[in-house]
Amino acid sequence: MADYNGIMTFCEITGGTLPAITREVLGFGRKLADDMGHELCAVLVGSGMGGLAQEAIALGADKVYVVDAPLLKEYQTDAYVSVMEKVVKQVMPRILILGQTSVGRDLAPMLAFRLDTTATLDCVGLAIAPDTKLLLRTKPVYGGNAQATFTCDSCPQIATVRDKVMPPPEPNASKTGEVIAIDAGLDPSAIRAKLLKRITENEEGVRLEDASVIVSGGRGIGSADGFKELQELAAMLKGAVGASRPACDSGWLAPNRQVGITGKIVNPDLYIAVALSGSIQHLSGCAQSKSIIAINKDPEAAIFNYADFGVVGDWKKVLPAFRDKLKELLPE
């Protein structure tokens, strides 16, 4: 372990930019590096990445390793695992942090296997143990009912972090750092899968992952027409509309609006749960919300155990009154 040093972050690239999750990962990395007195390095993997290395430096990185090759333009498991294995073995970081995205969930465990170490996915907290200096990795367990902290004594210590757990750092344009190019050294024949087509899903309104306010409905809404009232409330609050799995399975809302363990994990500032019973499967997707307001006619509904504020009543009566009051309070 003595040969391993520093903190490394894998910087995912979306549409030629560093998305919010990458900025948050850099924030985690910067904090851990400062706590340990180590350097923070970032890894950029892709093709034609322009000034993204300088952007990563402005967001906290001391060094940026750039692996630029045409074969890396789109994420492909074989290529990216091979490249990251090469970078990690060359740099030998003590800790490697990735985002809890489709890429991070795929890359982290495969990379951990290649490096003979472990990976902890979906963390909501990272810290350094004061005595052992090991990475403390906190994540939800038992469907979100509890949190557990994991450690391991093998290096690198790999973790993926859930988005919106840490606010992204403010960029510092005056910060300087070192940019180091690494040759990909890829053999095209080793890439066993090929991306044939990318289909971008068109979403109307605010994406669930980006929304600071989410109004979510459950089976108790009763119909697709009922969700129109939720959409009106969400529009007033400049938020997004979500739903439970039964509501999406019934076709009342699109599947990409499902919140829960088999849907999307969200962390808004405000989550308004309307006619949602509060199943573990759903709560695992929204329990990290800053504030939860529950509206349900069943006073024994499990959602009230997690809500900061609760209203016992028929949503068809509560919601109109709520909207009317908002119209009084909100500016035109």
Sine and cosine of phi, psi and omega as CSV:
sin_phi,cos_phi,sin_psi,cos_psi,sin_omega,cos_omega
0.00,0.00,-0.40,0.92,-0.05,-1.00
-0.90,0.43,-0.43,0.90,-0.02,-1.00
-0.98,0.21,-0.25,0.97,-0.02,-1.00
-1.00,-0.02,0.67,-0.74,-0.07,-1.00
-0.42,-0.91,0.61,-0.79,0.09,-1.00
1.00,-0.03,0.19,-0.98,0.00,-1.00
-0.91,-0.41,0.72,-0.69,0.03,-1.00
-0.87,-0.50,0.66,-0.75,0.09,-1.00
-0.85,-0.52,0.70,-0.72,0.11,-0.99
-1.00,0.02,0.87,-0.49,-0.08,-1.00
-0.99,-0.12,0.98,-0.17,0.04,-1.00
-0.93,0.37,0.57,-0.82,-0.02,-1.00
-0.87,-0.49,0.75,-0.67,0.02,-1.00
-0.78,-0.63,0.87,-0.50,0.04,-1.00
0.86,0.51,0.55,0.84,0.03,-1.00
0.98,0.20,0.18,0.98,-0.01,-1.00
-0.75,-0.66,0.24,-0.97,0.11,-0.99
-1.00,0.00,0.94,-0.35,-0.04,-1.00
-0.94,0.33,0.10,-0.99,-0.06,-1.00
-0.84,0.54,-0.66,0.75,-0.05,-1.00
-0.89,0.46,-0.60,0.80,0.03,-1.00
-0.91,0.41,-0.64,0.77,0.04,-1.00
-0.90,0.44,-0.64,0.77,0.02,-1.00
-0.93,0.38,-0.63,0.77,0.05,-1.00
-0.88,0.48,-0.66,0.75,0.06,-1.00
-0.89,0.46,-0.58,0.81,0.06,-1.00
-0.90,0.44,-0.70,0.71,0.08,-1.00
-0.86,0.52,-0.74,0.67,-0.04,-1.00
-0.88,0.48,-0.67,0.74,-0.01,-1.00
-0.89,0.46,-0.66,0.75,0.00,-1.00
-0.90,0.43,-0.72,0.70,0.00,-1.00
-0.91,0.42,-0.65,0.76,0.01,-1.00
-0.89,0.46,-0.67,0.74,0.02,-1.00
-0.91,0.41,-0.65,0.76,0.00,-1.00
-0.89,0.45,-0.55,0.84,-0.06,-1.00
-0.99,-0.13,-0.16,0.99,-0.07,-1.00
0.95,0.33,0.51,0.86,-0.02,-1.00
-0.94,-0.34,0.16,-0.99,0.12,-0.99
-0.99,0.15,0.44,-0.90,0.14,-0.99
-0.94,-0.35,0.83,-0.55,0.09,-1.00
-0.89,-0.45,0.48,-0.88,0.02,-1.00
-0.86,-0.50,0.49,-0.87,0.04,-1.00
-0.86,-0.50,0.82,-0.57,0.07,-1.00
-0.93,-0.36,0.84,-0.54,0.01,-1.00
-0.85,-0.53,0.82,-0.58,-0.01,-1.00
0.18,-0.98,-0.46,-0.89,-0.01,-1.00
-0.62,-0.78,0.79,-0.61,0.01,-1.00
0.88,0.48,0.86,0.52,-0.14,-0.99
-1.00,0.01,0.00,1.00,0.13,-0.99
0.83,0.56,-0.76,-0.64,-0.07,-1.00
-1.00,-0.02,0.34,0.94,-0.05,-1.00
-0.91,0.41,-0.47,0.88,0.03,-1.00
-0.89,0.45,-0.70,0.72,0.03,-1.00
-0.91,0.40,-0.55,0.83,0.05,-1.00
-0.91,0.42,-0.65,0.76,0.03,-1.00
-0.90,0.44,-0.60,0.80,0.05,-1.00
-0.91,0.42,-0.69,0.73,0.03,-1.00
-0.88,0.48,-0.45,0.90,-0.01,-1.00
-1.00,-0.02,0.09,1.00,0.14,-0.99
0.78,-0.62,-0.23,0.97,-0.06,-1.00
-0.96,0.29,0.63,-0.77,0.08,-1.00
-1.00,0.01,-0.56,0.83,0.06,-1.00
-0.72,-0.69,0.54,-0.84,0.07,-1.00
-0.79,-0.62,0.85,-0.52,0.07,-1.00
-1.00,-0.10,0.84,-0.54,-0.08,-1.00
-0.92,-0.38,0.83,-0.55,0.08,-1.00
-0.90,-0.44,0.97,-0.24,-0.13,-0.99
-0.90,-0.44,0.87,-0.49,0.02,-1.00
-0.39,-0.92,0.56,-0.83,0.01,-1.00
-0.84,0.54,-0.55,0.84,-0.01,-1.00
-0.93,0.36,-0.20,0.98,-0.05,-1.00
-0.97,-0.24,0.23,0.97,-0.04,-1.00
-0.88,0.48,-0.65,0.76,0.04,-1.00
-0.91,-0.42,0.54,-0.84,0.01,-1.00
-0.91,0.42,0.77,-0.64,0.07,-1.00
-0.59,-0.80,0.80,-0.61,-0.19,-0.98
-0.81,0.59,-0.81,0.59,-0.07,-1.00
-0.83,0.56,-0.72,0.69,-0.06,-1.00
-0.92,0.39,-0.74,0.67,-0.09,-1.00
-0.94,0.33,-0.60,0.80,0.05,-1.00
-0.90,0.44,-0.68,0.73,0.01,-1.00
-0.88,0.47,-0.71,0.70,-0.02,-1.00
-0.91,0.41,-0.72,0.69,-0.03,-1.00
-0.92,0.40,-0.58,0.82,0.07,-1.00
-0.87,0.49,-0.68,0.73,0.00,-1.00
-0.90,0.44,-0.71,0.71,-0.03,-1.00
-0.91,0.42,-0.72,0.69,-0.04,-1.00
-0.90,0.44,-0.66,0.75,0.00,-1.00
-0.93,0.38,-0.47,0.88,0.03,-1.00
-0.98,0.20,-0.69,0.73,-0.09,-1.00
-1.00,0.06,-0.57,0.82,0.00,-1.00
0.84,0.54,0.87,0.49,0.04,-1.00
-0.96,0.27,0.47,-0.88,0.04,-1.00
-0.97,0.24,-0.57,0.82,-0.06,-1.00
-0.71,-0.70,0.66,-0.76,0.07,-1.00
-0.80,-0.60,0.82,-0.58,-0.04,-1.00
-0.88,-0.47,0.72,-0.70,0.07,-1.00
-0.79,-0.62,0.26,-0.97,0.08,-1.00
-0.99,0.13,0.49,-0.87,0.05,-1.00
-0.99,0.10,0.96,0.28,0.02,-1.00
-0.86,-0.51,0.01,-1.00,0.05,-1.00
-0.87,0.50,-0.57,0.82,0.04,-1.00
-0.94,0.33,-0.75,0.66,-0.02,-1.00
-0.88,0.47,-0.64,0.77,0.00,-1.00
-0.92,0.40,-0.51,0.86,0.01,-1.00
-0.99,0.14,-0.69,0.72,-0.14,-0.99
-0.97,0.25,-0.69,0.72,-0.14,-0.99
-0.86,0.52,-0.79,0.61,-0.04,-1.00
-0.92,0.39,-0.58,0.82,0.01,-1.00
-0.93,0.37,-0.62,0.79,0.04,-1.00
-0.92,0.38,-0.65,0.76,0.03,-1.00
-0.87,0.50,-0.65,0.76,0.03,-1.00
-0.89,0.46,-0.70,0.71,-0.01,-1.00
-0.89,0.46,-0.56,0.83,-0.09,-1.00
-0.99,-0.10,0.07,1.00,0.03,-1.00
0.84,0.54,0.74,0.67,0.04,-1.00
-0.67,-0.75,-0.25,-0.97,-0.01,-1.00
-0.86,-0.51,0.35,-0.94,0.08,-1.00
-0.75,-0.66,0.69,-0.72,0.07,-1.00
-0.93,-0.36,0.87,-0.50,-0.09,-1.00
-0.99,-0.16,0.41,-0.91,0.12,-0.99
0.90,0.44,0.69,0.72,0.01,-1.00
-0.97,0.22,0.56,-0.83,0.08,-1.00
-0.92,-0.40,-0.02,1.00,0.04,-1.00
-0.37,-0.93,0.66,-0.75,0.07,-1.00
-0.75,-0.66,0.69,-0.73,0.03,-1.00
-0.46,-0.89,0.20,-0.98,0.02,-1.00
-0.96,-0.29,0.80,-0.60,0.06,-1.00
-0.92,0.40,0.81,-0.59,-0.09,-1.00
-0.90,0.43,-0.48,0.88,-0.06,-1.00
-1.00,0.01,-0.76,0.66,-0.07,-1.00
-1.00,-0.05,-0.27,0.96,-0.07,-1.00
0.90,0.44,0.32,0.95,0.07,-1.00
-0.99,0.14,0.38,-0.92,0.03,-1.00
-0.98,0.22,0.84,-0.54,0.07,-1.00
-1.00,-0.03,0.88,-0.48,-0.11,-0.99
-0.91,-0.41,0.95,-0.33,-0.06,-1.00
-0.98,-0.20,0.76,-0.65,-0.02,-1.00
-0.57,-0.82,0.41,-0.91,0.07,-1.00
-0.93,0.37,0.61,-0.79,0.07,-1.00
-0.71,-0.70,0.19,-0.98,0.00,-1.00
0.80,0.60,0.75,0.66,0.06,-1.00
0.92,0.40,0.40,0.92,0.00,-1.00
1.00,-0.03,0.03,1.00,-0.01,-1.00
-0.96,0.27,-0.35,0.94,-0.03,-1.00
-0.51,-0.86,0.19,-0.98,0.09,-1.00
-0.83,-0.55,0.60,-0.80,0.01,-1.00
-0.79,-0.61,0.50,-0.87,0.02,-1.00
-0.92,-0.39,0.77,-0.63,-0.08,-1.00
-0.89,-0.46,0.50,-0.87,0.14,-0.99
-0.66,-0.75,0.27,-0.96,0.18,-0.98
-0.48,-0.88,0.43,-0.90,-0.06,-1.00
-0.97,-0.24,0.24,0.97,0.09,-1.00
-0.99,-0.14,0.44,-0.90,-0.02,-1.00
-0.83,-0.56,0.49,-0.87,-0.04,1.00
-0.96,0.28,0.47,-0.88,0.06,-1.00
-1.00,0.06,0.91,-0.42,-0.17,-0.99
-0.96,-0.29,0.69,-0.72,0.04,-1.00
-0.54,-0.84,0.55,-0.83,0.21,-0.98
-0.95,-0.31,0.56,-0.83,-0.05,-1.00
-0.88,-0.47,0.64,-0.77,0.02,-1.00
-0.94,0.35,0.57,-0.82,-0.01,-1.00
-0.95,0.31,0.41,-0.91,0.03,-1.00
0.91,0.42,0.28,0.96,0.10,-0.99
-0.99,0.16,-0.60,0.80,0.03,-1.00
-0.81,-0.58,0.72,-0.70,0.05,-1.00
-0.91,0.41,0.62,-0.79,0.00,-1.00
-0.91,0.41,0.54,-0.84,0.01,-1.00
-0.94,0.33,0.43,-0.90,0.10,-1.00
-0.97,0.23,0.75,-0.66,0.00,-1.00
-0.91,0.42,0.61,-0.79,0.05,-1.00
-0.89,-0.45,0.99,-0.15,-0.10,-0.99
-0.90,0.43,-0.36,0.93,-0.03,-1.00
-1.00,0.08,-0.16,0.99,-0.03,-1.00
-0.94,0.35,0.64,-0.76,0.02,-1.00
-0.91,-0.41,0.39,-0.92,0.01,-1.00
-0.28,-0.96,0.03,-1.00,-0.05,-1.00
-0.96,-0.28,0.71,-0.71,0.05,-1.00
-0.94,-0.34,0.83,-0.56,-0.09,-1.00
-0.84,-0.54,0.84,-0.54,0.02,-1.00
-1.00,0.05,0.68,-0.73,0.06,-1.00
-0.82,-0.57,0.75,-0.66,0.01,-1.00
-0.95,0.32,0.74,-0.67,-0.05,-1.00
-0.91,0.42,-0.63,0.78,0.01,-1.00
0.87,0.50,0.59,0.81,-0.08,-1.00
-1.00,0.06,0.65,-0.76,0.16,-0.99
-0.98,-0.19,0.93,-0.38,-0.05,-1.00
-0.81,0.59,-0.50,0.87,-0.04,-1.00
-0.94,0.34,-0.30,0.95,-0.01,-1.00
-0.99,0.13,-0.17,0.99,0.00,-1.00
-1.00,0.02,0.94,-0.33,-0.17,-0.98
-1.00,0.05,-0.27,0.96,-0.01,-1.00
-0.86,-0.52,0.43,-0.90,-0.03,-1.00
-0.73,-0.68,0.73,-0.68,0.05,-1.00
-0.98,0.20,0.89,-0.45,-0.03,-1.00
-1.00,0.01,-0.61,0.79,-0.08,-1.00
-0.32,-0.95,0.62,-0.78,0.08,-1.00
-0.92,-0.39,0.82,-0.57,0.01,-1.00
-0.94,-0.34,0.88,-0.47,0.01,-1.00
-1.00,0.03,0.82,-0.57,-0.02,-1.00
-0.98,0.20,0.82,-0.57,0.03,-1.00
-1.00,0.07,0.83,-0.56,0.02,-1.00
-0.90,-0.44,0.71,-0.70,0.06,-1.00
-1.00,0.04,0.67,-0.74,0.04,-1.00
0.97,0.23,-0.35,-0.94,-0.07,-1.00
-0.98,0.21,0.71,-0.71,0.08,-1.00
-0.93,0.37,0.58,-0.81,0.01,-1.00
-0.83,0.56,-0.69,0.73,-0.07,-1.00
-0.91,0.42,-0.40,0.91,-0.07,-1.00
-0.98,-0.19,-0.18,0.98,-0.14,-0.99
-0.96,0.27,0.70,-0.72,0.11,-0.99
-1.00,0.05,-0.31,0.95,0.07,-1.00
-0.75,-0.67,0.75,-0.66,0.05,-1.00
-0.78,-0.62,0.77,-0.63,0.12,-0.99
-0.96,-0.29,0.91,-0.42,-0.15,-0.99
-0.87,-0.50,0.65,-0.76,-0.03,-1.00
-0.87,-0.49,0.44,-0.90,0.00,-1.00
-0.89,-0.46,-0.27,-0.96,-0.02,-1.00
-0.85,0.53,-0.51,0.86,-0.04,-1.00
-0.92,0.39,-0.21,0.98,0.06,-1.00
-0.91,0.42,-0.58,0.81,0.19,-0.98
1.00,-0.03,-0.40,0.92,-0.04,-1.00
-0.21,-0.98,0.21,-0.98,0.07,-1.00
-0.91,0.41,-0.54,0.84,0.03,-1.00
-0.89,0.45,-0.57,0.82,0.02,-1.00
-0.88,0.47,-0.56,0.83,-0.01,-1.00
-0.94,0.34,-0.31,0.95,0.08,-1.00
-0.90,0.43,-0.54,0.84,0.04,-1.00
-0.94,0.33,-0.58,0.81,0.07,-1.00
-0.92,0.40,-0.60,0.80,0.01,-1.00
-0.91,0.41,-0.58,0.82,0.04,-1.00
-0.91,0.42,-0.68,0.74,0.03,-1.00
-0.91,0.41,-0.68,0.74,0.01,-1.00
-0.88,0.47,-0.64,0.77,0.01,-1.00
-0.90,0.45,-0.62,0.79,0.02,-1.00
-0.89,0.45,-0.57,0.82,-0.05,-1.00
-1.00,-0.10,0.12,0.99,-0.03,-1.00
0.82,0.57,0.67,0.74,-0.04,-1.00
-0.88,-0.47,-0.30,-0.96,-0.04,-1.00
-0.83,-0.55,0.31,-0.95,0.02,-1.00
-0.96,-0.28,0.74,-0.67,0.06,-1.00
-0.84,-0.54,0.01,-1.00,-0.03,-1.00
-0.37,-0.93,0.31,-0.95,0.11,-0.99
-0.99,0.14,0.18,-0.98,0.00,-1.00
-0.89,0.46,-0.71,0.71,0.02,-1.00
-0.84,0.54,-0.60,0.80,0.01,-1.00
-0.92,0.38,-0.66,0.75,0.03,-1.00
-0.94,0.35,-0.64,0.77,0.03,-1.00
-0.89,0.46,-0.49,0.87,0.02,-1.00
-0.99,0.17,-0.09,1.00,0.04,-1.00
0.99,0.12,0.22,0.98,-0.02,-1.00
-0.97,0.23,-0.42,0.91,0.04,-1.00
-0.56,-0.83,0.45,-0.89,-0.05,-1.00
-0.89,0.45,0.52,-0.86,-0.01,-1.00
-0.84,0.54,-0.48,0.88,-0.01,-1.00
-0.96,0.29,0.02,1.00,0.04,-1.00
-0.97,-0.25,0.12,0.99,-0.04,-1.00
-0.98,0.21,0.75,-0.66,0.07,-1.00
-0.95,-0.31,0.73,-0.68,0.03,-1.00
0.53,-0.85,-0.06,-1.00,-0.09,-1.00
-0.91,0.42,-0.46,0.89,0.07,-1.00
-0.97,-0.24,0.15,0.99,0.04,-1.00
-0.86,-0.52,-0.80,-0.60,-0.03,-1.00
-0.95,-0.32,0.60,-0.80,0.08,-1.00
-1.00,-0.05,0.83,-0.56,-0.07,-1.00
-0.82,-0.58,0.45,-0.89,0.01,-1.00
-0.66,-0.75,0.86,0.51,-0.04,-1.00
-0.97,0.25,0.21,-0.98,0.11,-0.99
-0.93,0.36,-0.57,0.82,-0.02,-1.00
-0.68,-0.74,0.78,-0.62,0.03,-1.00
-0.84,-0.54,0.90,-0.44,0.00,-1.00
-0.97,-0.23,0.93,-0.37,-0.05,-1.00
-0.99,-0.16,0.92,-0.39,-0.08,-1.00
-0.94,-0.34,0.86,-0.51,0.02,-1.00
0.83,0.56,0.60,0.80,0.05,-1.00
-0.95,-0.32,0.80,-0.60,-0.04,-1.00
-0.95,0.33,-0.54,0.84,0.00,-1.00
0.99,-0.13,0.71,0.70,0.04,-1.00
-0.92,0.39,0.43,-0.90,0.01,-1.00
-0.85,0.52,-0.62,0.78,-0.03,-1.00
-0.88,0.47,-0.61,0.80,0.01,-1.00
-0.98,0.20,-0.69,0.72,-0.06,-1.00
-0.89,0.45,-0.47,0.88,0.02,-1.00
-0.90,0.43,-0.31,0.95,0.01,-1.00
-1.00,-0.09,-0.21,0.98,-0.07,-1.00
-0.72,-0.69,0.00,1.00,-0.10,-1.00
-0.88,0.47,-0.37,0.93,-0.02,-1.00
-1.00,0.08,0.09,1.00,0.03,-1.00
-0.88,0.48,0.56,-0.83,-0.02,-1.00
-0.89,0.45,-0.69,0.73,0.03,-1.00
-0.63,-0.77,0.64,-0.77,0.02,-1.00
-0.84,-0.55,0.78,-0.63,0.12,-0.99
-0.92,-0.38,0.80,-0.60,-0.03,-1.00
-0.92,-0.40,0.70,-0.71,0.10,-1.00
-0.83,-0.56,0.90,-0.43,-0.05,-1.00
-0.40,-0.92,0.64,-0.77,-0.03,-1.00
-0.98,0.19,-0.22,0.97,0.02,-1.00
-1.00,-0.07,0.94,-0.35,-0.03,-1.00
-0.91,0.42,-0.27,0.96,0.00,-1.00
-0.99,-0.11,0.10,1.00,-0.02,-1.00
-0.86,0.50,0.68,-0.73,-0.06,-1.00
-0.88,0.47,-0.43,0.90,-0.04,-1.00
-0.86,0.51,-0.49,0.87,-0.01,-1.00
-0.92,0.38,-0.38,0.93,0.03,-1.00
-0.94,0.33,-0.31,0.95,-0.04,-1.00
-0.93,-0.37,-0.23,0.97,-0.11,-0.99
-0.98,0.20,0.59,-0.81,0.12,-0.99
-0.98,0.18,-0.53,0.85,0.06,-1.00
-0.67,-0.74,0.63,-0.78,-0.01,-1.00
-0.69,-0.72,0.58,-0.81,0.07,-1.00
-0.83,-0.56,0.86,-0.50,0.06,-1.00
-1.00,-0.03,0.92,-0.38,-0.02,-1.00
0.16,-0.99,0.16,-0.99,0.03,-1.00
-0.96,0.28,0.84,-0.54,-0.06,-1.00
-0.85,0.52,-0.47,0.88,-0.02,-1.00
-0.92,0.39,-0.37,0.93,0.06,-1.00
-0.99,-0.14,-0.59,0.81,-0.06,-1.00
-0.95,0.31,-0.69,0.72,-0.11,-0.99
-0.89,0.45,-0.71,0.70,0.04,-1.00
-0.86,0.51,-0.65,0.76,0.02,-1.00
-0.91,0.41,-0.62,0.79,0.03,-1.00
-0.90,0.45,-0.71,0.70,-0.01,-1.00
-0.90,0.43,-0.66,0.75,0.00,-1.00
-0.88,0.48,-0.65,0.76,0.00,-1.00
-0.93,0.36,-0.62,0.78,0.03,-1.00
-0.88,0.47,-0.62,0.79,0.02,-1.00
-0.88,0.48,-0.55,0.84,0.04,-1.00
-0.95,0.31,-0.59,0.80,-0.14,-0.99
-1.00,0.01,-0.57,0.82,-0.08,-1.00
-0.99,0.16,0.58,-0.81,0.05,-1.00
-0.93,0.36,0.41,-0.91,0.03,-1.00
-0.91,0.41,0.00,0.00,0.00,0.00
